[in-house]
Amino acid sequence: MPSRKFAWEKLSDDALLRQRLSSLRVTVKGTWLEDCVSTLHEELEERGIRLRPHTWISSEWFSPGGVPGIAIPFYLAHPRLMKLEKKMMFDVEGGTWRECMAILRHEAGHAIQHGYQLQRRRRWQQLFGPSSRHYPRYYRPNPASRRYVQHLRLWYAQSHPDEDFAETFAVWLRPRSNWRTRYAGWPALKKLEYVDELMSEIAGKRPLITTRERVEPLGRLSQTLEDHYKKKQAFYAFTPPKTYDRDLSRLFSADPRHHRSKPASALIRRHRAHIRQLVARWTGENQLTLDAVLDEMISRCRELDLRAVGPEQKLVLDFTVLVTAKTMHTMFGPSRRKWIAL
């Protein structure tokens, strides 16, 4: 973590949120992110790939079209900012070494596509689709599909041809991924074999595009952290359907004989964070969205005066299963649009 000191480190959350992104002045250099980027470059070198994506700090993860580089979100560059991200979003995307490397490999796929203009190749288009296809705001993945690799959450390869390639590249690049065995018999194996052939072909070659441009660098972002998080929270906002009463009444009791038992709403509140984290890990859904679902369920339990009768551990497990089932139905049911995460 960084040794450099910043004036905003000791500010309260409210005061920090009033700061402009440009005033943070954090960088990749001198932080744990520098080690992550070095590891990525080593992996590329081992594969003979000459391109080394340059990195910079911005508001989120992305690799701009036509630029063989990677933008990294500001909050990963300092523990104080990671703490604020956790408070505002309930999660820190890329906040562990393993997750950061997974995202970097994905973004490196984009950078290499841009640098070598791989999307212009006919075989690339046949396997992944046209890169010019419009990016959807929402997409509906098929979790059972074997036409796509599985790397980042939410079956992200299914969202767009560029993401399909980036995910396939990330699986190919990851050390000891054993992709030939893991994807044996899957149609996605053809994509992996093509990436393997393609990377052998471009090994040692200078990329066509070598610009070191930095798109939307942190120093040029004038919005406050408060405005940044309002926009980010709005993206994941979700009004849950009010269809929980029957399921909650089966799990908890409305019988007057149990009026002395603990309120079901209190039980859920007590285990809220753990349940939210578990369901997010199992389903891939964003924790902010899940928190809205739990809010609605707590409210319905209170209005129905439901009581928690029975062993607490079993009730918590059963409730977690219920939330998971409802989340999956909501994500992939006929009326739900699926969020794009990156």
Secondary structure, 3 states (H helix, E strand, C coil): CCCCCCHHHHCCHHHHHCCEHHHCCCCCCCCHHHHHHHHHHHHHHHCCCCCCCEEEEECCCECCCCCCEEEEEHHHHCHHHHHHHHHHHCCCCCCCHHHHHHHHHHHHHHHHHHHHCHHHCHHHHHHHCCCCCCCCCECCCCCCCCCCCCCCCCCHHHCCHHHHHHHHHHHHHCCCCCHHHHCCCCCHHHHHHHHHHHHHHHCCCCCCCCCCCCCCCHHHCCCEHHHHHHHHHHHHCCCCCCCCHHHHHHHCECCHHHCCCEEHHHHHHHCHHHHHHHHHHHHCCCHHHHHHHHHHHHHHHHHCCCEECCCHHHHHHHHHHHHHHHHHHHHHCCCCCCECCC
